[in-house]
Amino acid sequence: MTVPTVPAVGLRTAVLDEVEYYVARFISYPSEHARVAHVLWIAHTHRMDAWESTPRIAFLSPEPGSGKSRALEVTEPLVPNPVHAVNTTPAYLFRKVSDEGGPPTILFDEIDTVFGPRAKDNEDIRGMLNAGHRKGAKAGRCVVRGKEVFTEELPAYCAVALAGLDDLPDTLMSRSVVVRMRRRAPQEPIEPFRYRIHAEEGHIIREALADWATTIPLGQWPAMPSGIEDRDADVWEPLLAVADAAGGDWPERARCAAVTLVTAAKAAPPSLGVRLLADIRSVFDSDGRDYIFSEDLVAALVGIEDAPWADMRGKPLDPRGLARRLARFEVKPRTVRVGERTAKGYSRDDFVDAWSRYVPDVTAVTPLAEPLGGVSRSHIGNVTSVTTSQGEMPGGKGCES
């Protein structure tokens, strides 16, 4: 197979376009936004010294056979120092990050086995994946040499891509660009990926990408779209910086992807605590009441058909369990009076602060405009570039301006 030669200098958009064309051949993405995020994530791994943090990218799905592992396989030829990890020990990971050859790009498959029922045995890995997103993060260890004990600090900062079933722990989800993979439909054809056949082409693109990445200026941080802030801004800052450095339509596409994927993440099923606050607000709003007894609130919660409160580890939620869960949000039961009756309960005012913090208005982030469509290849001189076109591949849901 003849592999097109990609020039290594002055490519800007063409390098990212080439990466996009390569990955789109082998991966059926759930949306164009996911594809854009993956391309930008791959590019950012070649300039790790420029960023204050590195987002994890997590390919997750509820069922096997959804292309998660394939996404990691296709990523491997494109990133620096790839380490394909499955069932890896913490000691190996920490020392691999300390390698004199430069920080690795860890491609961690079957991550659900790390955070499953035996997650307590993998706290070191969890800690490394959480802390290692921040530049300068280190892991402290004690080392015994003979009869003496020494301390050592191992760097933890490196790029990590994850693939697994279901969700990750909340702390790791908040540090990740989450791509919800799904089984490919019959009308979504892709090219079979074989490392022995396609790796060489990927390596040529990787070298061109590495050369281009050295031209990305240090200390120039991108403007964030409205609604992308705090941890979300940490996640997307390096990816938007890459898009801005590339120019062309990449800055617009990157911001559209950021807003859409962040909005989708916020619309994902909430934690049990947040679900509890939301359901309590629904109970208060159902009849406009300002006070409610604990036992009446519990009865109303248990009566919500699609809620988990009727079966909490084999037993329904009770007032004691409700109080324990609400204590984490600094909400405590007190004596309330409703009519002629007095008992322990809650006031609407007790929840105002928690509602404002944990159950905000979900319309606060508005998606931007996004061109629909897939990827096609065009040739300009000896540079192979990519343009989007209508309807050639399943694209993402359009952003609305």
C-alpha positions as a Markdown table, in Angstrom:
| # | Residue | x | y | z |
|---|---|---|---|---|
| 1 | Met | 0.0 | 0.0 | 0.0 |
| 2 | Thr | 1.3 | 3.4 | -0.9 |
| 3 | Val | 1.2 | 5.7 | 2.1 |
| 4 | Pro | 0.8 | 9.5 | 1.3 |
| 5 | Thr | 3.6 | 11.6 | 2.6 |
| 6 | Val | 2.5 | 14.4 | 4.8 |
| 7 | Pro | 4.9 | 17.4 | 5.0 |
| 8 | Ala | 6.0 | 18.2 | 8.6 |
| 9 | Val | 6.2 | 22.0 | 8.5 |
| 10 | Gly | 3.6 | 24.7 | 8.1 |
| 11 | Leu | 0.6 | 22.3 | 8.0 |
| 12 | Arg | -1.7 | 23.9 | 10.6 |
| 13 | Thr | -5.1 | 22.6 | 9.7 |
| 14 | Ala | -3.9 | 19.9 | 7.3 |
| 15 | Val | -2.2 | 17.9 | 10.1 |
| 16 | Leu | -5.4 | 17.7 | 12.2 |
| 17 | Asp | -7.4 | 17.0 | 9.1 |
| 18 | Glu | -5.1 | 14.1 | 8.3 |
| 19 | Val | -5.6 | 12.7 | 11.9 |
| 20 | Glu | -9.3 | 13.1 | 11.5 |
| 21 | Tyr | -9.5 | 11.2 | 8.3 |
| 22 | Tyr | -7.3 | 8.4 | 9.7 |
| 23 | Val | -9.4 | 7.8 | 12.8 |
| 24 | Ala | -12.8 | 8.3 | 11.0 |
| 25 | Arg | -11.9 | 5.4 | 8.7 |
| 26 | Phe | -11.8 | 2.9 | 11.5 |
| 27 | Ile | -14.0 | 4.2 | 14.3 |
| 28 | Ser | -17.8 | 4.7 | 14.3 |
| 29 | Tyr | -18.2 | 7.7 | 16.5 |
| 30 | Pro | -21.5 | 8.5 | 18.2 |
| 31 | Ser | -21.2 | 12.1 | 16.9 |
| 32 | Glu | -19.0 | 14.4 | 15.0 |
| 33 | His | -18.3 | 16.2 | 18.4 |
| 34 | Ala | -16.8 | 13.0 | 19.7 |
| 35 | Arg | -14.6 | 12.7 | 16.7 |
| 36 | Val | -13.4 | 16.3 | 16.9 |
| 37 | Ala | -12.6 | 15.8 | 20.7 |
| 38 | His | -10.6 | 12.6 | 19.9 |
| 39 | Val | -8.6 | 14.3 | 17.2 |
| 40 | Leu | -7.8 | 17.3 | 19.5 |
| 41 | Trp | -6.9 | 14.9 | 22.4 |
| 42 | Ile | -4.5 | 13.0 | 20.2 |
| 43 | Ala | -2.8 | 16.3 | 19.1 |
| 44 | His | -2.5 | 17.6 | 22.6 |
| 45 | Thr | -0.4 | 14.5 | 23.7 |
| 46 | His | 2.5 | 15.8 | 21.5 |
| 47 | Arg | 2.8 | 19.1 | 23.5 |
| 48 | Met | 2.4 | 17.9 | 27.1 |
| 49 | Asp | 4.9 | 20.5 | 28.4 |
| 50 | Ala | 2.6 | 23.3 | 27.3 |
| 51 | Trp | -0.4 | 22.4 | 29.4 |
| 52 | Glu | -1.3 | 22.9 | 33.1 |
| 53 | Ser | -3.5 | 19.8 | 33.0 |
| 54 | Thr | -4.3 | 17.0 | 30.6 |
| 55 | Pro | -7.8 | 15.7 | 30.2 |
| 56 | Arg | -8.5 | 12.0 | 30.2 |
| 57 | Ile | -10.6 | 10.7 | 27.3 |
| 58 | Ala | -12.9 | 7.9 | 28.2 |
| 59 | Phe | -14.6 | 5.7 | 25.7 |
| 60 | Leu | -17.5 | 4.1 | 27.6 |
| 61 | Ser | -20.5 | 2.0 | 26.7 |
| 62 | Pro | -23.2 | -0.1 | 28.4 |
| 63 | Glu | -22.4 | -3.2 | 26.3 |
| 64 | Pro | -19.4 | -4.9 | 24.8 |
| 65 | Gly | -18.8 | -4.7 | 21.1 |
| 66 | Ser | -19.2 | -1.0 | 20.9 |
| 67 | Gly | -15.8 | 0.0 | 19.5 |
| 68 | Lys | -14.1 | 1.1 | 22.8 |
| 69 | Ser | -11.0 | -1.1 | 22.5 |
| 70 | Arg | -10.8 | -0.3 | 18.8 |
| 71 | Ala | -10.7 | 3.4 | 19.6 |
| 72 | Leu | -7.6 | 2.8 | 21.7 |
| 73 | Glu | -6.0 | 0.6 | 19.0 |
| 74 | Val | -6.4 | 3.3 | 16.4 |
| 75 | Thr | -5.1 | 5.9 | 18.8 |
| 76 | Glu | -1.9 | 3.9 | 19.5 |
| 77 | Pro | 0.1 | 4.7 | 16.3 |
| 78 | Leu | -0.7 | 8.4 | 16.6 |
| 79 | Val | 0.5 | 9.3 | 20.1 |
| 80 | Pro | 3.9 | 9.5 | 21.6 |
| 81 | Asn | 5.3 | 6.6 | 23.7 |
| 82 | Pro | 2.0 | 4.6 | 23.8 |
| 83 | Val | 1.6 | 2.1 | 26.6 |
| 84 | His | -1.4 | -0.3 | 26.1 |
| 85 | Ala | -2.4 | -1.2 | 29.6 |
| 86 | Val | -4.7 | -4.0 | 30.8 |
| 87 | Asn | -4.7 | -5.2 | 34.4 |
| 88 | Thr | -1.5 | -3.2 | 35.1 |
| 89 | Thr | 0.1 | -2.8 | 38.6 |
| 90 | Pro | 0.4 | 0.6 | 40.2 |
| 91 | Ala | 4.2 | 0.2 | 40.5 |
| 92 | Tyr | 4.5 | -0.4 | 36.7 |
| 93 | Leu | 2.4 | 2.7 | 35.9 |
| 94 | Phe | 4.3 | 5.0 | 38.2 |
| 95 | Arg | 7.7 | 3.9 | 37.0 |
| 96 | Lys | 6.6 | 4.0 | 33.4 |
| 97 | Val | 5.6 | 7.7 | 33.8 |
| 98 | Ser | 9.1 | 8.3 | 35.2 |
| 99 | Asp | 10.7 | 6.8 | 32.1 |
| 100 | Glu | 13.7 | 8.9 | 30.9 |
| 101 | Gly | 12.4 | 8.5 | 27.3 |
| 102 | Gly | 9.6 | 10.9 | 28.1 |
| 103 | Pro | 6.1 | 10.6 | 29.6 |
| 104 | Pro | 4.0 | 7.8 | 28.1 |
| 105 | Thr | 0.5 | 8.0 | 26.7 |
| 106 | Ile | -1.3 | 5.4 | 28.6 |
| 107 | Leu | -4.1 | 3.5 | 26.8 |
| 108 | Phe | -6.0 | 1.8 | 29.6 |
| 109 | Asp | -8.4 | -0.8 | 28.4 |
| 110 | Glu | -11.0 | -2.7 | 30.4 |
| 111 | Ile | -10.9 | 0.1 | 33.0 |
| 112 | Asp | -14.2 | -1.3 | 34.5 |
| 113 | Thr | -12.2 | -4.1 | 36.0 |
| 114 | Val | -10.2 | -1.6 | 38.0 |
| 115 | Phe | -13.2 | 0.2 | 39.4 |
| 116 | Gly | -15.5 | -2.8 | 39.9 |
| 117 | Pro | -16.3 | -4.8 | 43.1 |
| 118 | Arg | -12.6 | -5.0 | 44.0 |
| 119 | Ala | -11.9 | -1.3 | 43.5 |
| 120 | Lys | -10.5 | -1.1 | 47.1 |
| 121 | Asp | -7.5 | -3.1 | 45.8 |
| 122 | Asn | -6.7 | -0.4 | 43.2 |
| 123 | Glu | -6.7 | 2.8 | 45.1 |
| 124 | Asp | -3.2 | 3.6 | 43.9 |
| 125 | Ile | -4.3 | 3.4 | 40.3 |
| 126 | Arg | -7.3 | 5.5 | 41.0 |
| 127 | Gly | -5.2 | 8.1 | 42.8 |
| 128 | Met | -2.7 | 8.2 | 39.9 |
| 129 | Leu | -5.4 | 8.6 | 37.3 |
| 130 | Asn | -7.0 | 11.4 | 39.3 |
| 131 | Ala | -3.9 | 13.3 | 40.4 |
| 132 | Gly | -1.9 | 12.7 | 37.2 |
| 133 | His | -4.1 | 15.1 | 35.1 |
| 134 | Arg | -2.3 | 18.0 | 36.8 |
| 135 | Lys | 1.2 | 19.1 | 35.7 |
| 136 | Gly | 3.7 | 18.6 | 38.5 |
| 137 | Ala | 1.7 | 15.9 | 40.3 |
| 138 | Lys | 3.8 | 13.4 | 42.1 |
| 139 | Ala | 3.3 | 10.2 | 44.0 |
| 140 | Gly | 5.3 | 9.8 | 47.3 |
| 141 | Arg | 6.7 | 6.4 | 48.1 |
| 142 | Cys | 8.9 | 4.8 | 50.8 |
| 143 | Val | 11.7 | 2.6 | 49.5 |
| 144 | Val | 13.6 | 0.2 | 51.7 |
| 145 | Arg | 17.3 | -0.4 | 50.9 |
| 146 | Gly | 18.8 | -2.8 | 53.4 |
| 147 | Lys | 17.9 | -1.5 | 56.8 |
| 148 | Glu | 17.3 | 2.1 | 55.7 |
| 149 | Val | 14.0 | 3.7 | 54.5 |
| 150 | Phe | 14.2 | 6.4 | 51.9 |
| 151 | Thr | 11.5 | 8.5 | 50.4 |
| 152 | Glu | 11.1 | 9.1 | 46.6 |
| 153 | Glu | 8.7 | 11.1 | 44.5 |
| 154 | Leu | 7.6 | 9.8 | 41.2 |
| 155 | Pro | 5.9 | 12.0 | 38.6 |
| 156 | Ala | 2.3 | 11.1 | 37.8 |
| 157 | Tyr | 1.5 | 13.7 | 35.0 |
| 158 | Cys | 0.8 | 12.0 | 31.7 |
| 159 | Ala | -1.9 | 11.6 | 29.1 |
| 160 | Val | -4.4 | 8.8 | 29.6 |
| 161 | Ala | -7.1 | 7.3 | 27.4 |
| 162 | Leu | -9.6 | 4.9 | 29.0 |
| 163 | Ala | -12.0 | 2.3 | 27.6 |
| 164 | Gly | -14.5 | 0.3 | 29.6 |
| 165 | Leu | -18.1 | -0.6 | 30.4 |
| 166 | Asp | -20.5 | 1.7 | 32.2 |
| 167 | Asp | -19.3 | 4.8 | 34.1 |
| 168 | Leu | -16.1 | 5.7 | 35.9 |
| 169 | Pro | -15.9 | 7.1 | 39.5 |
| 170 | Asp | -17.3 | 10.7 | 39.6 |
| 171 | Thr | -13.8 | 12.1 | 40.4 |
| 172 | Leu | -12.4 | 10.6 | 37.2 |
| 173 | Met | -15.5 | 11.4 | 35.1 |
| 174 | Ser | -15.1 | 15.1 | 35.9 |
| 175 | Arg | -11.5 | 15.0 | 34.6 |
| 176 | Ser | -12.5 | 13.3 | 31.3 |
| 177 | Val | -13.9 | 14.0 | 27.9 |
| 178 | Val | -16.5 | 11.2 | 27.9 |
| 179 | Val | -17.4 | 9.5 | 24.6 |
| 180 | Arg | -20.5 | 7.3 | 24.8 |
| 181 | Met | -19.8 | 4.6 | 22.3 |
| 182 | Arg | -22.5 | 2.4 | 20.8 |
| 183 | Arg | -22.7 | -0.6 | 18.6 |
| 184 | Arg | -22.3 | 0.3 | 14.9 |
| 185 | Ala | -25.5 | 0.2 | 12.9 |
| 186 | Pro | -25.5 | -1.6 | 9.5 |
| 187 | Gln | -25.6 | 1.8 | 7.7 |
| 188 | Glu | -22.4 | 2.9 | 9.4 |
| 189 | Pro | -19.6 | 1.2 | 7.5 |
| 190 | Ile | -16.0 | 1.5 | 8.6 |
| 191 | Glu | -12.7 | 0.1 | 7.4 |
| 192 | Pro | -11.4 | -2.9 | 9.3 |
| 193 | Phe | -8.3 | -1.8 | 11.3 |
| 194 | Arg | -5.2 | -4.0 | 11.3 |
| 195 | Tyr | -2.2 | -2.8 | 13.1 |
| 196 | Arg | 0.3 | -4.6 | 10.9 |
| 197 | Ile | -1.3 | -2.9 | 7.8 |
| 198 | His | -2.2 | 0.6 | 9.1 |
| 199 | Ala | 0.3 | 1.4 | 11.8 |
| 200 | Glu | 3.0 | 2.6 | 9.3 |
| 201 | Glu | 0.6 | 5.2 | 7.9 |
| 202 | Gly | -0.3 | 6.2 | 11.5 |
| 203 | His | 3.4 | 6.6 | 12.4 |
| 204 | Ile | 3.9 | 9.0 | 9.4 |
| 205 | Ile | 1.0 | 11.1 | 10.6 |
| 206 | Arg | 2.4 | 10.9 | 14.2 |
| 207 | Glu | 5.7 | 12.3 | 13.1 |
| 208 | Ala | 4.1 | 15.2 | 11.2 |
| 209 | Leu | 1.9 | 15.9 | 14.2 |
| 210 | Ala | 4.8 | 15.9 | 16.6 |
| 211 | Asp | 6.8 | 18.4 | 14.4 |
| 212 | Trp | 3.7 | 20.6 | 14.1 |
| 213 | Ala | 3.0 | 20.5 | 17.8 |
| 214 | Thr | 6.4 | 22.1 | 18.6 |
| 215 | Thr | 5.1 | 25.3 | 16.9 |
| 216 | Ile | 2.1 | 25.6 | 19.3 |
| 217 | Pro | 3.0 | 28.7 | 21.4 |
| 218 | Leu | 3.4 | 28.4 | 25.1 |
| 219 | Gly | 1.4 | 30.5 | 27.5 |
| 220 | Gln | -1.5 | 31.4 | 25.1 |
| 221 | Trp | -4.7 | 30.2 | 26.6 |
| 222 | Pro | -7.9 | 30.0 | 24.7 |
| 223 | Ala | -11.1 | 31.9 | 25.4 |
| 224 | Met | -13.7 | 29.5 | 26.9 |
| 225 | Pro | -17.3 | 29.3 | 25.5 |
| 226 | Ser | -20.1 | 30.4 | 27.9 |
| 227 | Gly | -20.8 | 27.7 | 30.4 |
| 228 | Ile | -17.4 | 26.0 | 30.2 |
| 229 | Glu | -15.8 | 26.8 | 33.6 |
| 230 | Asp | -14.1 | 25.3 | 36.6 |
| 231 | Arg | -13.2 | 21.6 | 36.0 |
| 232 | Asp | -14.8 | 21.6 | 32.5 |
| 233 | Ala | -12.4 | 24.5 | 31.6 |
| 234 | Asp | -9.4 | 22.4 | 32.9 |
| 235 | Val | -10.5 | 19.6 | 30.7 |
| 236 | Trp | -11.0 | 21.6 | 27.5 |
| 237 | Glu | -8.3 | 24.3 | 27.8 |
| 238 | Pro | -5.5 | 22.3 | 26.1 |
| 239 | Leu | -7.9 | 20.9 | 23.4 |
| 240 | Leu | -9.1 | 24.4 | 22.5 |
| 241 | Ala | -5.6 | 25.7 | 22.5 |
| 242 | Val | -4.7 | 23.0 | 19.9 |
| 243 | Ala | -7.7 | 24.0 | 17.8 |
| 244 | Asp | -6.8 | 27.7 | 18.0 |
| 245 | Ala | -3.2 | 26.9 | 16.9 |
| 246 | Ala | -4.5 | 25.0 | 13.9 |
| 247 | Gly | -6.9 | 27.7 | 12.7 |
| 248 | Gly | -9.3 | 27.2 | 9.9 |
| 249 | Asp | -12.6 | 25.8 | 11.1 |
| 250 | Trp | -11.1 | 23.9 | 14.0 |
| 251 | Pro | -11.6 | 26.7 | 16.7 |
| 252 | Glu | -15.4 | 26.7 | 15.9 |
| 253 | Arg | -15.7 | 23.0 | 15.7 |
| 254 | Ala | -13.8 | 22.5 | 18.9 |
| 255 | Arg | -16.0 | 24.9 | 20.9 |
| 256 | Cys | -19.1 | 23.4 | 19.5 |
| 257 | Ala | -17.8 | 20.0 | 20.6 |
| 258 | Ala | -16.9 | 21.3 | 24.0 |
| 259 | Val | -20.3 | 22.9 | 24.7 |
| 260 | Thr | -22.2 | 19.9 | 23.4 |
| 261 | Leu | -20.2 | 17.2 | 25.2 |
| 262 | Val | -20.2 | 19.2 | 28.5 |
| 263 | Thr | -24.0 | 19.7 | 28.2 |
| 264 | Ala | -24.4 | 16.0 | 27.5 |
| 265 | Ala | -22.3 | 15.1 | 30.6 |
| 266 | Lys | -24.5 | 17.4 | 32.8 |
| 267 | Ala | -27.6 | 15.7 | 31.4 |
| 268 | Ala | -26.3 | 12.2 | 32.3 |
| 269 | Pro | -27.9 | 10.4 | 35.2 |
| 270 | Pro | -27.0 | 12.2 | 38.4 |
| 271 | Ser | -25.4 | 10.8 | 41.5 |
| 272 | Leu | -27.8 | 9.3 | 44.1 |
| 273 | Gly | -27.3 | 12.4 | 46.3 |
| 274 | Val | -28.2 | 14.8 | 43.5 |
| 275 | Arg | -31.1 | 12.7 | 42.5 |
| 276 | Leu | -32.4 | 12.8 | 46.0 |
| 277 | Leu | -32.2 | 16.7 | 46.1 |
| 278 | Ala | -34.1 | 16.8 | 42.7 |
| 279 | Asp | -36.8 | 14.5 | 43.9 |
| 280 | Ile | -37.3 | 16.4 | 47.1 |
| 281 | Arg | -37.7 | 19.6 | 45.1 |
| 282 | Ser | -40.3 | 17.8 | 43.0 |
| 283 | Val | -42.2 | 16.8 | 46.2 |
| 284 | Phe | -42.2 | 20.4 | 47.5 |
| 285 | Asp | -43.2 | 21.8 | 44.1 |
| 286 | Ser | -46.0 | 19.2 | 43.6 |
| 287 | Asp | -48.4 | 21.0 | 46.0 |
| 288 | Gly | -46.5 | 24.3 | 46.7 |
| 289 | Arg | -45.9 | 23.3 | 50.4 |
| 290 | Asp | -43.3 | 25.1 | 52.5 |
| 291 | Tyr | -43.0 | 22.4 | 55.3 |
| 292 | Ile | -43.2 | 18.6 | 55.3 |
| 293 | Phe | -42.7 | 16.0 | 58.0 |
| 294 | Ser | -39.9 | 13.5 | 57.5 |
| 295 | Glu | -42.2 | 10.5 | 57.3 |
| 296 | Asp | -44.4 | 12.2 | 54.7 |
| 297 | Leu | -41.4 | 13.2 | 52.7 |
| 298 | Val | -40.1 | 9.6 | 52.8 |
| 299 | Ala | -43.5 | 8.3 | 51.7 |
| 300 | Ala | -43.6 | 10.7 | 48.8 |
| 301 | Leu | -40.1 | 9.7 | 47.7 |
| 302 | Val | -40.8 | 6.0 | 47.9 |
| 303 | Gly | -43.9 | 6.6 | 45.8 |
| 304 | Ile | -42.0 | 8.0 | 42.9 |
| 305 | Glu | -42.3 | 5.2 | 40.3 |
| 306 | Asp | -38.9 | 5.4 | 38.6 |
| 307 | Ala | -36.9 | 6.4 | 41.7 |
| 308 | Pro | -34.6 | 4.1 | 43.7 |
| 309 | Trp | -35.9 | 5.0 | 47.1 |
| 310 | Ala | -38.3 | 2.0 | 47.4 |
| 311 | Asp | -35.4 | -0.4 | 47.3 |
| 312 | Met | -32.2 | 0.8 | 49.0 |
| 313 | Arg | -30.3 | -2.5 | 49.4 |
| 314 | Gly | -33.4 | -4.5 | 49.9 |
| 315 | Lys | -35.2 | -1.9 | 52.2 |
| 316 | Pro | -37.1 | 1.3 | 51.4 |
| 317 | Leu | -35.7 | 4.6 | 52.5 |
| 318 | Asp | -36.6 | 5.6 | 56.0 |
| 319 | Pro | -36.4 | 8.9 | 57.9 |
| 320 | Arg | -33.1 | 8.0 | 59.5 |
| 321 | Gly | -31.5 | 7.1 | 56.1 |
| 322 | Leu | -32.9 | 10.3 | 54.6 |
| 323 | Ala | -31.4 | 12.4 | 57.4 |
| 324 | Arg | -28.0 | 10.6 | 56.9 |
| 325 | Arg | -28.0 | 11.3 | 53.2 |
| 326 | Leu | -29.0 | 14.9 | 53.5 |
| 327 | Ala | -26.4 | 15.6 | 56.2 |
| 328 | Arg | -23.8 | 15.6 | 53.4 |
| 329 | Phe | -25.5 | 18.6 | 52.0 |
| 330 | Glu | -25.7 | 20.3 | 55.4 |
| 331 | Val | -29.4 | 19.8 | 55.6 |
| 332 | Lys | -30.7 | 18.6 | 58.9 |
| 333 | Pro | -34.3 | 17.7 | 60.1 |
| 334 | Arg | -35.8 | 20.0 | 62.6 |
| 335 | Thr | -39.1 | 20.4 | 64.4 |
| 336 | Val | -41.8 | 21.7 | 62.1 |
| 337 | Arg | -45.5 | 22.5 | 62.6 |
| 338 | Val | -48.1 | 21.7 | 60.0 |
| 339 | Gly | -51.6 | 22.6 | 61.1 |
| 340 | Glu | -52.1 | 21.3 | 64.7 |
| 341 | Arg | -49.3 | 18.7 | 64.3 |
| 342 | Thr | -45.7 | 19.0 | 65.3 |
| 343 | Ala | -42.9 | 16.6 | 64.4 |
| 344 | Lys | -39.5 | 16.3 | 62.8 |
| 345 | Gly | -39.4 | 17.5 | 59.2 |
| 346 | Tyr | -37.9 | 19.9 | 56.7 |
| 347 | Ser | -38.6 | 23.4 | 55.4 |
| 348 | Arg | -38.3 | 24.4 | 51.8 |
| 349 | Asp | -35.8 | 27.0 | 52.9 |
| 350 | Asp | -33.6 | 24.3 | 54.3 |
| 351 | Phe | -32.9 | 23.1 | 50.7 |
| 352 | Val | -32.5 | 26.4 | 48.8 |
| 353 | Asp | -28.7 | 26.6 | 49.1 |
| 354 | Ala | -28.3 | 22.9 | 48.2 |
| 355 | Trp | -30.7 | 23.1 | 45.2 |
| 356 | Ser | -28.8 | 26.2 | 43.9 |
| 357 | Arg | -25.5 | 24.3 | 44.1 |
| 358 | Tyr | -26.4 | 20.8 | 43.0 |
| 359 | Val | -29.6 | 21.0 | 41.0 |
| 360 | Pro | -29.0 | 24.1 | 38.8 |
| 361 | Asp | -30.9 | 25.1 | 35.7 |
| 362 | Val | -29.8 | 22.6 | 33.0 |
| 363 | Thr | -30.4 | 25.2 | 30.3 |
| 364 | Ala | -27.5 | 27.3 | 31.5 |
| 365 | Val | -25.2 | 25.9 | 28.7 |
| 366 | Thr | -26.5 | 26.5 | 25.2 |
| 367 | Pro | -24.9 | 24.5 | 22.3 |
| 368 | Leu | -23.3 | 26.4 | 19.4 |
| 369 | Ala | -23.8 | 25.8 | 15.7 |
| 370 | Glu | -22.2 | 22.7 | 14.2 |
| 371 | Pro | -21.9 | 21.6 | 10.6 |
| 372 | Leu | -23.3 | 18.2 | 10.1 |
| 373 | Gly | -21.7 | 15.4 | 8.2 |
| 374 | Gly | -18.6 | 13.3 | 8.0 |
| 375 | Val | -15.2 | 13.4 | 6.5 |
| 376 | Ser | -14.0 | 13.3 | 2.9 |
| 377 | Arg | -10.5 | 13.5 | 1.5 |
| 378 | Ser | -9.2 | 16.1 | -1.0 |
| 379 | His | -5.6 | 16.6 | -2.3 |
| 380 | Ile | -3.9 | 20.0 | -2.4 |
| 381 | Gly | -0.5 | 19.6 | -3.9 |
| 382 | Asn | 1.2 | 16.8 | -1.9 |
| 383 | Val | -0.7 | 17.7 | 1.3 |
| 384 | Thr | -3.7 | 15.4 | 2.0 |
| 385 | Ser | -6.4 | 17.4 | 3.7 |
| 386 | Val | -9.9 | 16.8 | 4.9 |
| 387 | Thr | -13.1 | 18.8 | 4.6 |
| 388 | Thr | -16.5 | 18.1 | 6.2 |
| 389 | Ser | -19.4 | 17.4 | 3.9 |
| 390 | Gln | -23.1 | 16.8 | 4.3 |
| 391 | Gly | -24.3 | 13.2 | 4.9 |
| 392 | Glu | -21.2 | 11.1 | 4.1 |
| 393 | Met | -20.8 | 9.8 | 7.7 |
| 394 | Pro | -23.2 | 9.9 | 10.6 |
| 395 | Gly | -22.3 | 13.2 | 12.3 |
| 396 | Gly | -23.2 | 14.8 | 15.6 |
| 397 | Lys | -26.5 | 16.4 | 16.5 |
| 398 | Gly | -26.4 | 19.9 | 15.2 |
| 399 | Cys | -25.6 | 22.8 | 17.6 |
| 400 | Glu | -28.1 | 25.5 | 17.8 |
| 401 | Ser | -26.8 | 29.1 | 17.9 |
